[in-house]
Amino acid sequence: MLNGDKKCDICGKPFSSRSQLQHHKQHLHSPNRESTKLPRSNTRSIILIVVISLIVTSIVFGLYLATAQQNSPSRAPTPLAVDGIQCNANEQLLFHIHAHLDILVNGQHMYIPSQIGIIPDKCIYWLHTHDETGIIHIESPIKGDFALGQFFDLWKRKLNNSQGFDNVFNGKDVPIVYINGSKVPSGINYRDIKLHAHDEIALVYGRPPQPDSIPSTYNFPQGL
């Protein structure tokens, strides 16, 4: 029969020698081993928390990437880009202002078409017109300066027959430019005129009209 002093006082297991008993206690009941051993239920809880945290992190990161891609368009040029102006499937409203354009040729107002900068059922450029009023819509996902020349390049692309457009804009005549009724110095190229919110821009070609007939303001519809 085994001696009582050769029985483990922790788990009660008997041993045939003191050396076996000591080895047993060192490997199974040492303080360091007991402190690092976690109950199975706690281990499962920790694993579950880690898995849930990883899933939540993946979802949040995915949503962030999707939002970033939607709100921050690529700066790389696309086949439809004109002068750096992109054509997007939806209107971009981060930077949203409007200006008005009048073009007078020999005292007569020149027709400004609707749907400049809009490809139906496909995309819409950051600069465009919706109707024939001469209102230029600047609706962009980035804040910046947009110029009248960019708008004219989009206008020219819209036309199937650009002869009338070319006669005015690609001829030798240089327009007299007025912004909000003030004449712009002749050394400034009209294509470089910046489009600012609620500007009234008038380009005068050929025989100038009476000074009091040059528009200085435009009555924008409410909300524009």
C-alpha positions as CSV (number, residue, x, y, z in Angstrom):
1,M,0.0,0.0,0.0
2,L,1.2,3.4,-0.8
3,N,2.2,5.7,2.0
4,G,0.0,8.7,2.7
5,D,2.9,11.1,2.4
6,K,3.3,9.9,-1.2
7,K,-0.2,11.1,-2.1
8,C,-0.8,14.5,-3.8
9,D,-2.4,16.8,-1.3
10,I,-3.9,18.8,-4.1
11,C,-5.6,16.2,-6.3
12,G,-5.2,13.1,-4.2
13,K,-3.3,11.0,-6.7
14,P,-1.0,8.4,-5.0
15,F,2.6,7.8,-6.1
16,S,5.2,5.1,-5.4
17,S,8.0,7.5,-4.6
18,R,8.6,11.0,-3.4
19,S,10.4,11.9,-6.6
20,Q,7.3,11.0,-8.7
21,L,5.1,13.1,-6.3
22,Q,7.5,16.1,-6.6
23,H,7.6,15.9,-10.3
24,H,3.8,15.7,-10.5
25,K,3.4,18.8,-8.4
26,Q,6.0,20.8,-10.3
27,H,4.4,20.1,-13.7
28,L,0.7,20.1,-12.8
29,H,0.3,22.2,-9.7
30,S,3.0,24.8,-9.9
31,P,1.8,28.4,-9.2
32,N,3.0,29.7,-12.6
33,R,1.1,27.0,-14.5
34,E,-2.1,27.6,-12.5
35,S,-1.9,31.4,-13.1
36,T,-1.7,31.0,-16.9
37,K,-4.4,28.4,-17.2
38,L,-7.9,29.9,-18.0
39,P,-11.2,28.2,-17.6
40,R,-12.6,26.8,-20.8
41,S,-15.6,29.1,-20.6
42,N,-13.4,32.3,-20.4
43,T,-11.3,31.1,-23.3
44,R,-14.3,30.7,-25.5
45,S,-15.6,34.2,-24.5
46,I,-12.3,35.8,-25.4
47,I,-12.2,34.0,-28.8
48,L,-15.8,35.1,-29.5
49,I,-14.9,38.8,-28.6
50,V,-11.9,38.7,-30.9
51,V,-13.9,37.3,-33.8
52,I,-16.7,39.8,-33.4
53,S,-14.2,42.7,-33.2
54,L,-12.5,41.6,-36.4
55,I,-15.9,41.3,-38.2
56,V,-17.0,44.8,-37.0
57,T,-13.6,46.3,-38.0
58,S,-13.9,44.8,-41.5
59,I,-17.4,46.2,-42.0
60,V,-16.4,49.7,-40.8
61,F,-13.3,49.7,-43.0
62,G,-15.3,48.5,-46.0
63,L,-17.9,51.3,-45.5
64,Y,-15.1,53.9,-45.2
65,L,-13.5,52.8,-48.5
66,A,-16.8,52.8,-50.3
67,T,-17.6,56.3,-49.0
68,A,-14.1,57.6,-49.8
69,Q,-14.3,56.3,-53.3
70,Q,-17.7,57.8,-53.8
71,N,-16.8,61.3,-52.4
72,S,-13.3,61.5,-53.7
73,P,-13.2,60.9,-57.4
74,S,-10.0,59.8,-59.1
75,R,-7.9,62.6,-60.3
76,A,-6.7,60.5,-63.2
77,P,-8.2,61.6,-66.5
78,T,-11.0,59.5,-68.1
79,P,-11.8,59.2,-71.8
80,L,-14.7,61.6,-71.4
81,A,-12.8,64.3,-69.4
82,V,-12.5,67.7,-71.0
83,D,-9.9,70.2,-69.7
84,G,-9.8,68.2,-66.5
85,I,-13.6,68.3,-66.1
86,Q,-14.9,64.9,-65.4
87,C,-18.2,63.4,-66.4
88,N,-19.9,61.6,-63.5
89,A,-23.0,59.4,-63.4
90,N,-24.6,61.7,-60.8
91,E,-24.4,65.4,-60.0
92,Q,-21.6,66.3,-57.6
93,L,-22.6,68.8,-55.0
94,L,-19.7,69.3,-52.7
95,F,-18.9,72.6,-54.5
96,H,-22.1,74.0,-55.9
97,I,-22.4,77.5,-57.4
98,H,-24.0,79.2,-60.4
99,A,-23.0,82.0,-62.8
100,H,-24.8,83.6,-65.7
101,L,-23.5,84.2,-69.2
102,D,-24.7,86.7,-71.8
103,I,-23.2,86.7,-75.3
104,L,-24.0,89.7,-77.5
105,V,-23.0,89.7,-81.2
106,N,-23.6,93.0,-83.0
107,G,-26.0,94.0,-80.3
108,Q,-28.0,90.7,-80.4
109,H,-28.1,88.0,-77.8
110,M,-26.6,84.7,-78.9
111,Y,-28.5,81.6,-78.2
112,I,-26.9,79.4,-75.4
113,P,-28.2,75.8,-75.7
114,S,-29.5,73.7,-72.9
115,Q,-27.8,70.4,-71.9
116,I,-24.3,71.7,-72.5
117,G,-22.1,69.3,-70.5
118,I,-24.8,66.6,-70.2
119,I,-24.7,63.3,-72.0
120,P,-28.3,62.0,-71.6
121,D,-28.6,58.7,-69.7
122,K,-24.9,58.5,-69.2
123,C,-23.1,61.3,-67.2
124,I,-23.0,64.9,-66.4
125,Y,-19.9,67.2,-66.4
126,W,-19.1,69.5,-63.5
127,L,-19.9,72.5,-65.7
128,H,-23.2,72.3,-67.5
129,T,-26.5,74.0,-68.4
130,H,-30.0,72.6,-67.8
131,D,-31.9,75.1,-69.9
132,E,-31.5,78.0,-72.3
133,T,-31.3,80.8,-69.7
134,G,-27.5,81.1,-69.8
135,I,-27.1,79.9,-66.2
136,I,-23.9,77.9,-65.8
137,H,-24.1,75.2,-63.1
138,I,-20.8,74.5,-61.4
139,E,-21.4,71.3,-59.4
140,S,-18.1,69.6,-58.5
141,P,-16.8,67.0,-56.0
142,I,-13.8,69.3,-55.4
143,K,-13.4,72.9,-54.5
144,G,-11.4,74.9,-57.0
145,D,-11.4,77.6,-59.7
146,F,-13.2,76.8,-63.0
147,A,-12.8,79.0,-66.0
148,L,-15.1,80.2,-68.8
149,G,-12.8,78.5,-71.4
150,Q,-13.5,75.1,-69.9
151,F,-17.2,75.8,-70.3
152,F,-16.8,76.8,-74.0
153,D,-14.8,73.6,-74.7
154,L,-17.7,71.5,-73.3
155,W,-20.1,73.6,-75.3
156,K,-18.2,73.0,-78.5
157,R,-18.1,69.2,-77.9
158,K,-21.9,69.2,-77.7
159,L,-22.4,70.7,-81.2
160,N,-22.8,68.4,-84.3
161,N,-22.2,71.4,-86.6
162,S,-20.0,73.9,-84.9
163,Q,-19.6,76.4,-87.8
164,G,-21.6,79.2,-86.1
165,F,-19.8,78.6,-82.8
166,D,-16.4,78.6,-84.6
167,N,-17.2,81.9,-86.4
168,V,-17.7,83.6,-83.1
169,F,-15.2,82.0,-80.7
170,N,-12.4,80.9,-83.0
171,G,-12.4,84.0,-85.2
172,K,-10.1,87.0,-85.0
173,D,-12.6,89.1,-83.0
174,V,-11.7,89.4,-79.3
175,P,-14.7,90.1,-77.1
176,I,-15.1,92.9,-74.7
177,V,-15.8,91.3,-71.3
178,Y,-18.0,92.7,-68.6
179,I,-18.3,91.1,-65.2
180,N,-21.2,92.4,-63.1
181,G,-21.3,95.5,-65.3
182,S,-17.6,96.4,-65.0
183,K,-15.4,96.2,-68.0
184,V,-12.5,93.7,-67.7
185,P,-9.1,95.0,-68.9
186,S,-8.3,94.1,-72.5
187,G,-5.2,92.2,-71.6
188,I,-7.1,89.4,-69.8
189,N,-8.1,86.5,-72.0
190,Y,-11.8,85.8,-71.7
191,R,-11.1,82.1,-71.5
192,D,-9.3,82.7,-68.2
193,I,-12.3,84.4,-66.6
194,K,-13.1,82.6,-63.3
195,L,-16.6,81.5,-62.6
196,H,-17.7,82.8,-59.3
197,A,-21.1,82.5,-57.5
198,H,-23.8,84.7,-59.0
199,D,-21.4,86.5,-61.4
200,E,-23.1,88.1,-64.4
201,I,-20.6,87.7,-67.3
202,A,-21.2,89.5,-70.6
203,L,-19.1,88.9,-73.8
204,V,-19.6,91.6,-76.4
205,Y,-18.6,90.9,-80.1
206,G,-18.7,93.2,-83.0
207,R,-20.8,96.3,-82.8
208,P,-21.2,97.1,-79.1
209,P,-24.7,97.7,-77.7
210,Q,-25.6,100.8,-75.8
211,P,-23.8,101.0,-72.4
212,D,-27.0,100.9,-70.5
213,S,-28.1,97.6,-72.2
214,I,-25.1,95.6,-71.0
215,P,-26.4,93.5,-68.1
216,S,-24.8,94.0,-64.7
217,T,-26.8,91.5,-62.7
218,Y,-29.0,88.5,-63.2
219,N,-32.1,87.5,-61.2
220,F,-31.3,83.9,-60.3
221,P,-34.2,81.7,-59.3
222,Q,-34.7,81.0,-55.6
223,G,-32.4,78.3,-54.4
224,L,-29.6,78.8,-57.0
